[in-house]
Amino acid sequence: MKRLFTEKDHTPFLKKINGQLLLIILLMVACFFTWSENVAITRVIKVIGRMGMLFASWRVYKSIIQYGATDYLKTNNVLSIIFYGLYLLLGFASFLWSTNVGYSALQWFMTSQTLVFCFFFIKSLYLLDQFFPNHPIRLYNLLGNSAFILILVFVVGMWVNPDAFFRLTHGGEEARLGGYLMNPNELGMLAGVGVAGLMFDIRRNYRRGWTIFKLLILFYGLFATGSRSSLIGALLIIGFHVLQSKQKKFAIAAIVVMAMVAPVAIYKVVLKDGDPERMEEVLTLTGRLPFWQALVNEGLPREPWLGFGFMRIDYKEYFQSTHTYPGKMTHNTFMQVLMNLGLVGITIVLFQLLFTFRGIFLEEAEKKLMLLCLLIPIVINSFTEFGIFGESNYGILFYQLLIMYISFRPGMRVKSAVGGMTL
């Protein structure tokens, strides 16, 4: 079989694909927000919206094939995706012992659905890499821009309609960006993913002025969420870039900015102006440590091996102990797996993480740096919120994108670039 791309300008096609991919990932992430107080409307947006984006990602993949590309991609780092499949398989089997099969099945379906979406989305990017070697479309740019647009909506909303976009905590003493549209910590994590993506546009000197403006909006939104973990993650991402940078002027400028901003940001957001009561919150992770201790001491012994069922942490809807507050989720993705899939589940998940990290470190330098930077905010978030193995959230979506990104490699049959490509 022989296929030939003729000598022509592919720019219009690539611009169209870039726009489509940006819109798809933007809407896919937006479908995780609670845009309406009406439960029925919210479910329609989340279910139909995500299925629509899955279909759209498949259509983009097919349009690249129809343009002339051929899917000769081969699998790579198969143990990462195999163990993720085992995690989902155990979750599916847990319907047999879950005391709320409907809830477990819904969570499992949404997690599996995003994985299929990521399969076609990442395959599209690989086909572009394979058949258009110099194309400008980048995963980090798509994620960075989609995060910027969504955070911008909230930043504008906080001034236009603060009642909807702010959430009052601590008896109304503190207002955090996110409202009831999105958990502030999850919104902060999204801002961190945006920072991780757009820092690569700074590295390649891509529209630097415009990119700096986007980063400022992201940091402003991140600061307004009051998310401690997300702020720490964003600072780690910048520090990581500084250590890896070969541009001395950029590194020096970044260090100076961090030295000026980090102490104030940590004092205001993490330490909450040094308030003794808030300091105690930090030391107990806002009460999470006693909750986790109760889960391990009281909950785990009831179902130690296979847990309570996918995304279930007790036989009832809430785990309740005399020593801590009642909770429906654990605020720690690894504790969540331990409770809903037991010791068998946490073992599978730890091996899955091990092989994912192994796959990332086997990638070439720039790709490895990109994947690690995108991984920082979602892993940090996983220790205090839903996380990458928790109830349905866009942290799972981002993690699945990373898994898929290390699961393919170009086929050996592609021998030359566009403009005379022979297969």
C-alpha positions as CSV (number, residue, x, y, z in Angstrom):
1,M,0.0,0.0,0.0
2,K,1.3,3.5,-0.9
3,R,-0.1,6.8,0.1
4,L,1.3,10.2,-0.8
5,F,0.6,13.7,0.6
6,T,0.9,16.2,-2.2
7,E,2.9,19.4,-1.9
8,K,0.4,21.9,-0.5
9,D,-0.1,24.3,2.4
10,H,-1.6,22.3,5.3
11,T,-1.9,25.4,7.5
12,P,-5.7,25.8,7.1
13,F,-6.3,22.2,8.0
14,L,-4.0,22.4,11.1
15,K,-5.6,25.6,12.3
16,K,-9.1,24.0,12.0
17,I,-7.9,20.9,13.9
18,N,-6.2,23.1,16.6
19,G,-9.5,25.0,17.1
20,Q,-11.5,21.9,17.3
21,L,-9.3,20.2,19.8
22,L,-9.2,23.3,22.0
23,L,-13.0,23.6,21.9
24,I,-13.4,19.9,22.7
25,I,-11.0,19.8,25.7
26,L,-12.5,23.1,26.9
27,L,-16.1,21.8,26.8
28,M,-15.1,18.4,28.2
29,V,-13.6,20.1,31.3
30,A,-16.5,22.5,31.5
31,C,-18.9,19.5,31.7
32,F,-17.5,18.7,35.2
33,F,-18.8,22.0,36.6
34,T,-22.2,22.4,38.2
35,W,-23.6,25.1,36.0
36,S,-27.2,24.9,37.3
37,E,-28.9,24.5,40.7
38,N,-31.3,22.2,38.9
39,V,-30.1,18.6,39.4
40,A,-31.7,17.4,36.2
41,I,-30.1,20.1,34.1
42,T,-26.7,19.5,35.7
43,R,-27.0,15.7,34.9
44,V,-28.0,16.4,31.3
45,I,-24.9,18.7,30.9
46,K,-22.6,16.2,32.5
47,V,-23.8,13.0,30.8
48,I,-24.8,14.3,27.4
49,G,-22.1,16.9,27.3
50,R,-19.3,14.4,28.0
51,M,-20.7,11.8,25.5
52,G,-20.9,14.6,22.9
53,M,-17.3,15.5,23.5
54,L,-16.3,11.8,23.2
55,F,-18.1,11.7,19.8
56,A,-16.4,14.9,18.8
57,S,-12.9,13.6,19.7
58,W,-13.6,10.5,17.6
59,R,-14.7,12.8,14.7
60,V,-11.5,14.8,14.8
61,Y,-9.5,11.5,14.8
62,K,-11.5,10.3,11.8
63,S,-11.0,13.7,10.0
64,I,-7.3,13.4,10.3
65,I,-7.5,9.9,8.8
66,Q,-9.7,11.1,6.0
67,Y,-7.2,13.9,5.3
68,G,-4.7,11.3,4.4
69,A,-3.1,10.0,7.6
70,T,-2.9,6.3,8.5
71,D,-3.1,4.9,12.0
72,Y,0.0,2.8,12.3
73,L,0.6,3.7,15.9
74,K,2.0,1.0,18.2
75,T,1.4,0.5,21.9
76,N,4.0,1.6,24.4
77,N,4.4,1.3,28.2
78,V,1.6,-1.3,28.2
79,L,1.9,-2.1,31.9
80,S,0.6,1.4,32.8
81,I,-2.6,1.0,30.8
82,I,-3.0,-2.7,31.7
83,F,-3.0,-1.9,35.5
84,Y,-5.4,0.9,34.9
85,G,-7.6,-1.6,33.1
86,L,-7.3,-4.0,36.1
87,Y,-8.4,-1.1,38.4
88,L,-11.5,-0.5,36.3
89,L,-12.1,-4.3,36.0
90,L,-12.0,-4.6,39.8
91,G,-14.3,-1.6,40.1
92,F,-16.8,-3.2,37.7
93,A,-16.7,-6.5,39.7
94,S,-17.3,-4.5,42.9
95,F,-20.9,-3.9,41.7
96,L,-21.5,-7.4,43.2
97,W,-20.9,-6.3,46.7
98,S,-21.6,-2.5,46.6
99,T,-24.6,-1.5,48.8
100,N,-25.4,1.3,46.2
101,V,-24.9,-0.3,42.8
102,G,-26.4,2.6,41.0
103,Y,-23.9,5.1,42.4
104,S,-21.0,2.8,41.9
105,A,-22.0,2.1,38.3
106,L,-22.5,5.8,37.5
107,Q,-19.0,6.7,38.8
108,W,-17.5,3.7,37.0
109,F,-19.2,4.7,33.7
110,M,-18.0,8.3,33.9
111,T,-14.5,7.3,34.6
112,S,-14.5,4.7,31.7
113,Q,-16.1,7.2,29.4
114,T,-13.4,9.8,29.9
115,L,-10.7,7.1,29.2
116,V,-12.3,6.4,25.8
117,F,-12.4,10.2,25.1
118,C,-8.7,10.4,26.0
119,F,-7.9,7.5,23.7
120,F,-9.1,9.3,20.6
121,F,-7.9,12.8,21.7
122,I,-4.3,11.6,22.2
123,K,-4.4,9.4,19.1
124,S,-5.3,12.5,17.1
125,L,-2.2,14.4,18.5
126,Y,0.0,11.4,17.7
127,L,-1.2,11.3,14.1
128,L,-0.5,15.0,13.8
129,D,3.0,14.4,15.2
130,Q,3.6,11.5,12.8
131,F,2.3,13.0,9.6
132,F,2.9,16.8,10.2
133,P,6.2,16.8,12.0
134,N,6.4,20.6,12.2
135,H,2.7,21.3,13.2
136,P,2.2,23.9,16.0
137,I,-0.5,21.9,18.0
138,R,0.7,21.0,21.5
139,L,-1.1,19.2,24.4
140,Y,0.3,21.6,27.0
141,N,-1.0,24.6,24.9
142,L,-4.4,23.1,24.6
143,L,-4.6,22.4,28.4
144,G,-3.2,25.7,29.3
145,N,-5.6,27.7,27.1
146,S,-8.6,25.7,28.2
147,A,-7.7,26.3,31.8
148,F,-7.2,30.0,31.2
149,I,-10.6,30.5,29.5
150,L,-12.4,28.7,32.4
151,I,-10.5,30.6,35.1
152,L,-11.1,33.8,33.2
153,V,-14.9,33.1,33.4
154,F,-14.6,32.8,37.2
155,V,-12.4,35.9,37.5
156,V,-14.9,37.9,35.6
157,G,-17.8,36.3,37.4
158,M,-16.4,37.1,40.8
159,W,-16.8,40.8,40.0
160,V,-20.0,40.6,38.0
161,N,-21.9,38.1,40.2
162,P,-20.0,37.4,43.5
163,D,-22.9,35.6,45.1
164,A,-22.6,32.8,42.4
165,F,-18.9,32.7,42.0
166,F,-17.8,32.9,45.7
167,R,-18.2,30.3,48.4
168,L,-18.3,31.6,52.0
169,T,-16.4,29.5,54.6
170,H,-15.6,29.7,58.3
171,G,-18.9,31.2,59.2
172,G,-18.8,33.7,56.4
173,E,-15.3,35.1,57.3
174,E,-13.6,33.8,54.2
175,A,-14.8,34.0,50.5
176,R,-13.3,31.5,48.1
177,L,-13.5,31.6,44.3
178,G,-15.6,28.7,43.0
179,G,-18.9,29.1,44.7
180,Y,-21.1,26.1,44.2
181,L,-20.1,25.8,40.6
182,M,-16.9,24.1,41.5
183,N,-15.0,23.1,44.7
184,P,-12.4,25.9,45.3
185,N,-9.6,23.4,45.7
186,E,-10.5,21.7,42.4
187,L,-10.7,25.1,40.7
188,G,-7.2,25.8,42.1
189,M,-5.9,22.6,40.7
190,L,-7.3,23.6,37.3
191,A,-5.4,26.9,37.5
192,G,-2.3,24.8,38.4
193,V,-2.7,22.7,35.3
194,G,-3.0,25.9,33.3
195,V,0.2,27.2,34.7
196,A,2.0,23.9,34.0
197,G,0.8,24.1,30.3
198,L,1.5,27.7,29.6
199,M,5.0,27.7,31.2
200,F,6.0,25.7,28.1
201,D,4.8,28.5,25.8
202,I,7.1,30.8,27.8
203,R,10.0,28.3,27.3
204,R,9.5,28.2,23.5
205,N,9.0,32.0,23.4
206,Y,5.5,31.6,22.0
207,R,3.6,34.9,22.1
208,R,5.4,35.7,25.4
209,G,3.5,38.9,26.3
210,W,0.0,37.3,25.8
211,T,1.2,34.2,27.6
212,I,2.4,36.2,30.6
213,F,-1.0,37.9,30.8
214,K,-2.7,34.5,30.8
215,L,-0.4,33.3,33.6
216,L,-1.2,36.4,35.7
217,I,-5.0,35.7,35.3
218,L,-4.4,32.1,36.3
219,F,-2.4,33.1,39.4
220,Y,-5.0,35.7,40.3
221,G,-7.7,33.1,40.1
222,L,-5.6,30.6,42.0
223,F,-5.0,33.1,44.8
224,A,-8.7,33.8,45.0
225,T,-9.6,30.1,45.4
226,G,-7.5,30.1,48.6
227,S,-6.3,26.6,47.7
228,R,-3.2,25.8,49.7
229,S,-2.2,22.7,47.9
230,S,-2.7,24.2,44.4
231,L,-0.6,27.2,45.3
232,I,2.2,25.0,46.5
233,G,1.9,22.9,43.3
234,A,2.1,26.0,41.1
235,L,5.2,27.3,42.8
236,L,6.8,23.8,42.5
237,I,6.0,23.9,38.7
238,I,7.8,27.2,38.3
239,G,10.7,26.0,40.4
240,F,10.9,22.9,38.3
241,H,11.0,25.0,35.1
242,V,13.7,27.2,36.6
243,L,15.9,24.2,37.4
244,Q,15.5,22.8,33.9
245,S,15.9,26.1,32.0
246,K,19.0,26.8,29.9
247,Q,18.0,30.5,29.5
248,K,19.9,32.2,32.3
249,K,17.9,35.5,32.0
250,F,14.6,33.6,32.3
251,A,15.9,31.6,35.3
252,I,17.1,34.7,37.1
253,A,13.9,36.6,36.5
254,A,11.8,33.7,37.6
255,I,13.8,33.2,40.8
256,V,13.5,36.9,41.6
257,V,9.7,36.9,41.1
258,M,9.3,33.7,43.2
259,A,11.4,35.2,46.0
260,M,9.1,38.2,46.0
261,V,5.7,36.5,45.6
262,A,6.2,33.1,47.4
263,P,6.5,34.4,51.0
264,V,3.5,36.7,50.8
265,A,1.4,34.0,49.0
266,I,2.3,31.3,51.5
267,Y,1.6,33.6,54.4
268,K,-1.8,34.7,53.0
269,V,-3.1,31.5,51.5
270,V,-1.3,28.6,53.4
271,L,-0.8,30.1,56.8
272,K,-3.9,32.4,56.6
273,D,-2.1,35.5,58.1
274,G,-0.7,33.5,60.9
275,D,-4.1,33.0,62.6
276,P,-3.5,30.4,65.4
277,E,-6.8,28.6,64.7
278,R,-6.0,28.4,61.0
279,M,-2.5,27.2,61.8
280,E,-4.1,24.3,63.7
281,E,-6.2,23.6,60.5
282,V,-3.0,23.3,58.5
283,L,-1.4,20.9,61.0
284,T,-4.5,18.6,60.8
285,L,-5.1,19.2,57.1
286,T,-8.4,20.9,58.0
287,G,-9.5,17.9,60.1
288,R,-8.6,15.3,57.5
289,L,-5.9,13.5,59.5
290,P,-8.4,12.4,62.3
291,F,-10.9,11.4,59.6
292,W,-8.3,9.2,57.8
293,Q,-7.2,7.7,61.1
294,A,-10.9,6.7,61.9
295,L,-11.2,5.3,58.4
296,V,-8.2,3.0,58.8
297,N,-9.0,2.0,62.4
298,E,-12.8,1.6,62.1
299,G,-13.8,1.3,58.5
300,L,-11.1,-0.7,56.8
301,P,-11.3,-3.8,59.2
302,R,-15.0,-4.3,58.0
303,E,-14.0,-4.9,54.4
304,P,-10.2,-5.1,54.3
305,W,-9.6,-7.0,51.0
306,L,-12.1,-5.8,48.4
307,G,-13.6,-2.7,50.1
308,F,-17.2,-1.4,50.1
309,G,-17.6,-1.1,46.3
310,F,-16.5,1.4,43.7
311,M,-16.4,4.9,45.2
312,R,-18.1,3.7,48.4
313,I,-16.4,4.1,51.8
314,D,-19.0,2.5,54.0
315,Y,-22.1,0.3,53.8
316,K,-24.1,3.5,54.3
317,E,-23.9,6.7,52.3
318,Y,-21.6,8.4,54.8
319,F,-18.8,7.1,57.0
320,Q,-19.4,8.3,60.5
321,S,-17.2,8.0,63.6
322,T,-17.5,9.3,67.2
323,H,-14.1,10.8,66.8
324,T,-14.5,12.8,63.6
325,Y,-17.0,14.4,61.1
326,P,-19.2,12.3,58.8
327,G,-18.0,12.1,55.2
328,K,-19.0,10.6,51.9
329,M,-15.5,10.8,50.3
330,T,-12.1,10.6,52.0
331,H,-10.4,13.7,50.6
332,N,-7.5,11.5,49.6
333,T,-7.5,9.5,46.4
334,F,-5.4,6.7,47.8
335,M,-7.5,6.4,51.0
336,Q,-10.5,6.4,48.7
337,V,-9.2,3.4,46.8
338,L,-8.3,1.6,50.0
339,M,-11.8,2.0,51.3
340,N,-13.8,1.3,48.1
341,L,-11.6,-1.5,46.6
342,G,-9.6,-2.6,49.7
343,L,-6.0,-3.8,49.9
344,V,-6.3,-5.5,46.5
345,G,-7.4,-2.3,44.9
346,I,-4.7,-0.1,46.5
347,T,-2.0,-2.6,45.4
348,I,-3.2,-2.4,41.8
349,V,-3.3,1.4,41.9
350,L,0.2,1.7,43.4
351,F,1.6,-0.6,40.6
352,Q,-0.3,1.5,38.1
353,L,1.3,4.7,39.4
354,L,4.8,3.0,39.4
355,F,4.5,2.0,35.7
356,T,3.1,5.4,34.8
357,F,6.1,7.2,36.3
358,R,8.4,4.6,34.7
359,G,6.8,5.4,31.3
360,I,7.2,9.1,31.8
361,F,10.9,8.9,32.7
362,L,11.6,6.8,29.6
363,E,10.3,9.6,27.4
364,E,12.6,12.1,25.7
365,A,13.6,15.1,27.8
366,E,11.1,17.8,26.7
367,K,8.1,15.4,26.7
368,K,9.2,14.0,30.1
369,L,9.4,17.6,31.6
370,M,5.9,18.4,30.2
371,L,4.3,15.3,31.6
372,L,5.9,15.7,35.0
373,C,4.8,19.4,35.2
374,L,1.3,18.4,34.3
375,L,1.4,15.6,36.9
376,I,2.5,17.9,39.8
377,P,-0.8,19.7,40.4
378,I,-3.1,16.7,40.0
379,V,-1.0,14.5,42.3
380,I,-0.8,17.1,45.0
381,N,-4.5,17.6,44.7
382,S,-5.0,13.9,45.1
383,F,-3.6,14.0,48.6
384,T,-6.4,16.3,49.9
385,E,-9.3,16.1,47.4
386,F,-11.0,13.7,45.0
387,G,-7.8,13.0,43.0
388,I,-6.9,10.8,40.2
389,F,-8.6,7.7,41.6
390,G,-11.5,9.4,43.3
391,E,-15.1,10.3,42.4
392,S,-15.5,11.7,38.9
393,N,-13.6,15.0,38.4
394,Y,-11.4,16.5,35.8
395,G,-8.2,15.5,37.7
396,I,-9.0,11.9,36.4
397,L,-9.4,13.3,32.9
398,F,-6.0,14.9,33.0
399,Y,-4.4,11.8,34.5
400,Q,-5.9,9.6,31.8
401,L,-4.6,12.0,29.1
402,L,-1.1,11.5,30.5
403,I,-1.5,7.7,30.6
404,M,-2.6,7.7,27.0
405,Y,0.2,10.0,26.0
406,I,2.8,7.4,27.1
407,S,0.9,4.5,25.7
408,F,1.6,5.0,22.0
409,R,4.6,5.4,19.7
410,P,4.9,6.0,15.9
411,G,4.7,2.9,13.7
412,M,7.9,1.9,11.9
413,R,6.2,2.0,8.5
414,V,6.2,5.9,8.4
415,K,9.4,6.8,6.5
416,S,9.2,10.5,5.6
417,A,7.4,13.7,6.5
418,V,4.4,15.5,4.9
419,G,5.1,16.8,1.4
420,G,6.3,13.5,-0.1
421,M,5.4,11.1,2.6
422,T,5.5,7.5,1.5
423,L,4.0,4.6,3.6
